[in-house]
Amino acid sequence: QVQLVEAGGGLVQAGGALRLSCAASGSVRSINTMGWFRQAPGKERELVATITSGGNTNYADSVKGRFTISRDNAKNAVDLQMNSLNVEDTAVYYCNYRDFFRAPSWGQGTQVTVSA
């Protein structure tokens, strides 16, 4: 089993920036994908960005050019730098881990609120 601990989030004005961090522990495989999803009130959870252990990234169209995902394989950690935030980015952000051998793991979620 893999445990995920998130940090970061909070309240920021539109146009501002925040950084989210997530660290994985437990039975972490060397080949895996980590990333961030978000869920706004009344909406389904959606992908924000993912990054493989090989460094391949994938972004939602809505965050391309504003968000940057990065990882430190030695620490089993992934960060999400969020710039130029807007009110539509307000959501609970969840860290995600997956590999070939088990169901995905989720963090507890961290609130990001962007005020106009």
Buried (B, 14 or more C-beta within 10 A) or exposed (E): EBBBEBBBBEEBEBEBEBEBBBBBEEEBBEEBBBBBBBBBEEEEBEBBBBBBBEEEEEBBEEBEEBBBBEBEBEEBBBBBBBBEBEEEBBBBBBBBBBBEEEEEBBBEBBEBBBEE
